[in-house]
Amino acid sequence: HRGLLLQGLSLMASAFDLSPMLLPGPLLQQLLTAVTDTVRGCPHLTQQVWDTTNISFKPLRYLLDEACSLFPAFPGPFLQLAIGLCHGQESAAACYSYLCNKPCLAVEYEANTPGVVVQGEEAVLDVDMPWAKAPDVEGSIVPQGTHGRLMQVPVFAQPPAPSEGGAAPPAPFLVAWEVDAEQGTGPVLLLARAAHCLQQLHAANAERQKVAGTEAWQDLRLILQLVAALLRGDPLLAKPLLNVTIIYNRNQQMDWLEVVIASLNVLPTLTVAAGGLPGTTAPAASKPSPLNSSSNTAAFCQQVLAALADSLVTAAAVASCQPGRVMRALAASQLFAGVNVSMEPLGLVGLEQLSSWAQEQQQRQDQSSVDVGDDWSSLTDLQVLQEALEVPHSSYPLTHAVIHLVQTLLNQHCTWGLVPSLVHYTLNRVLGAMPWMPFTCTSDRWSLAAAALGVVRSSILSGAVATPGAAGPKAAGAPGGIMVTTLAARVIHHLATAGHGYLSSVLPPPSEVLQDMAEQQAGSSELLASGTELAEQLLLLVSVLLPAVAHLSPEMPLQQYWGATPPGGGLSPAAIIASYATYPYATHLPLLALEALN
C-alpha cells in the first residue's frame, strides 16, 4: 500500500506542479513529510525513486532537483528529502553520487549587491566573493568571472508583503553558481557549512545567546542527520567521506571525524544552556523568547539528543575504517570526559585460571588494571542525558548509538581505550536499568535489549585467542586452552555473580508467543522482528557464557538461575531457551538453542 501511496504523491506533485519554489512553507513541509514518511523503512521504494528509468516517480525526482537547486542557500527541503531517500545500501550510494555531482552553489543576494552583475537570466561575478555561510573555509571564495543561473527566491523564504500603500523594497534574488570540487561538490559544501555552524553555535553558547531555532542549528542538525543516514544505509561510504577535507581558519585541516568530535564537544553544552537538564536554567538574555517555553525547550533538547546520536553513528562507521584514530578522538571528547582511559592493549587470562584470577583481583588493593574497565560511573554526561532527556520521553536514541558504537569497536577487536567503560556502561545502565526504563512499545524494549546482549557477547569474544595445542574442553562444557582479555574475564565473573539480575528483565518470550505472532499476524512486524532478534542474541550469549562460567564455582548465582522458576511464575530461563529448539519460522534459532543447551 505504501507503493500506491507514493505513486499517488508523485501524480499529485505532477498534476499540481508542487515545486519547492512555489509552495508556502507549511504546505511544502506537509509534502516533504508525506514523501519521507511513506518511504521510511522501505528500501525498495527509495530505490525506485532513484531509478531514472522509472517513469512513475519522475515527478518526485523533479521535486528533488528543484529542492537541490535551492541548496545551500535554503538547504532544508533538499536535506529532508535526501535523508528520507537514504534507506538501504543502493539508495544510500545513489544519494551520495547525487550529492557529489548534482548541486551547484545557490547563494541569496540583496538587490544591487556590488560585484554581482545580472545579465538577463544569468549573473556574473566581477570580483572575488566569499561564501557567507562558510567564510572561514579556504577555497570557499567564488572567484571573479564565475557564471551562474539567476533564480527567484522561493515563496516560503520571501519577505512579507508590504502594508497597503507601502512601497515594496527591491526583491532579493538567488544565483546558482557553477562550481566544482574534486572531492564532490555536495560533500565539500556540507562539511564546510557544518564546520562553520559549529563555530557559530560554540560562540553563541559562550555568549549565552539563544541557539534553538537559529539557522546555524537547523542546518547543522540536518547535515549530521544526512551523513548518519548515508552511513546507516551503506557504512562503506565512510571511506569516500573521509577523503573529503577542508582547511578551516587558514591552518586547521578538517574532515568528517573532526566535525563529529567537535559536535560531541559542543552539543552537550547546548542542553545545559537551554535549561533542559536538572538544576539548569536558560540564559537570561534568551528567556523572553517563546522558544524557551517548557515544551519548546524539551523539543530542542530532543533535537540535540538526536544530533548526538547521529554523530556517534558517523563515528562508528569511521571506526570500521580507522578504529585507532576514532578511539583516540573519542577519548578526548567532552561527551566522554572524565573517564580514566588507557590506550594500552589489555592483558590476557586463561579460562582455566579464571577462578584464581577473580580471587586475586578481589584480594589486591592496587586494581589499576581493573579500574580502567570499571570506570563507567565516570561517564557522567551520558548518564545525565539518559536520565534527564531519554527516560522522560521513553526513547533512547543516544543509548542505541552508544551501543552501536561499542559494538562496532568490538567487531574491530578494539578492547582498550573507552571500550571497557562503555561495555560496563551497557551492563549497568542498560541491562541493569531495564526494569525501570520506560518504553513506548515492547518492540523498542526488545530491540535495545538485543543490542545490549550483543555487546556483552562481543566483549567476551573480542580479543580471545587459542593457545598452541588447544584442543577440546578440559571439563564438560568448559573449553580449555582459550585466553580472553581482562575485560572479558571481568564481564564473565560479573555475570556469574550478578547476571541473573541483568538477564531476568531481558528474557525473550517463549517461542510459542513468537510463533503465534508469525502464524496469526498478531502484532506488528517490528514486534516479531525485535522478538526474534532478542531470542537470537540471548542464545548466542548463552552458548558463549555458560562454557566460560563452568570454570568458576558451580555455586555461582548464575548457575542456579537457569533452572529456577521465576518468582512470579512462568517458565524458567532454561525452558525458554529449550522452547526455541522447535521454532519453525527462523531456521537458525533451533540450531542456536541446541548449541546453548549442550
C-alpha angles and dihedrals in degrees: 000000000000090000091055091047091051091050088051091052090049092051091047092051090052098043096049098033092239100192126165086230093062107032124093115240101261094046092046091051091051090052094048091048092049092053097044094044091051095054097038110128093002109108092173090062095048089049089055091051091053092045103101091199091061105097094186093070099038091109089057090052088050088051089053092048092050091049090047091054088064093053127145097002090063103010100167101090094044095046092048092051093045091050091051093049097053099087112130133011098277093047093048091051091048091049092050091049089050090050092052097049112023113053125090123193106268112194129180118224134185117241114280094014107178113248096025110102114195115211110179107291093350137069133207131196115230092184136037108267128191120227103252094212093061108015095154094059115100111238094025091111112107103223127233113271096033113146125216143175117255116231138173121250107260118258094247091059100041118115117253117274115264119257118269110291093013122123116248113235118235108284120246118235141203129237122196102208119207103239134155136198126196091220093049126289098240098045091049093048091047093049093048092048093047092052091050093046091053090051091050093048092048091051093046092049092048089053091046093243125152115271104174112099095011120136091242092055095046092049095046097050092049092048092050089047092052094049091049091048091052092051094045088054095044118005089188088074086077089084098058091039091056089055089063110094138164135192110237124194091000098286111036115094111205135188131174094281091057089051090050093051091047088052091052088052098046106033099062089056091055093065090052092049091049092054091243096132128070113277094016132107132193118263113276091237091062100040097095091061116100086226088076095063114120095258094046092047090052091049092050092049090052088053090052090049091052091048091052090050091050090051091054091048088055091047090052092053091049089049089062087064103029109018096162094052092047092049092053093045095048092049089060096047126107094237091064098033119142098035118128099235128189120188092197118111114259123251124251130242126196113235090231089058094047095105095048091043091054091050091049091050092053092049098046118094094198104064099165094140090052099042091067091056096043097048096106092118088068090066088093097153091055092048094048093048091049095048098040103036111017104039096050090053095041088230127114112192094144094047090050090050093049091051091047090051096050091044090054092049092049090049086058088052092248107151101156135068112036094347098089091050092047092048091053089044087056091050097046105029100035112025092027092047098046094102092063101030110105120220132191091225140006094247090062091052093049092046094053092044091051092051091049092050089051090056092050092051093047091050088060096046101038112098094007115143134189115233118230111280094019106158132158130340119302090211134017107295092351113108116211134205092047124125121198132188121267086250090058092045091052093047091049093050092044092053092045090057102033106009093107088067093051098043101043092072096047103046113133119237118267113278091253090068093054090043091056090050091052096045100040096031087233114168126003128313087242090059093051092046094048092046091051091048092050091051091048094050093048092050091048091050094047092052089056101035103048096055089050094047089052087076089063128069115299087226092070112126092240091058090055093044101068098067097034121110111237115254090245093049130250133103123336117243090254091053091050090051091048091051090067091061087084100035105134104193102065112040095200095058096068090050092050091047092052091048091050092049092050 
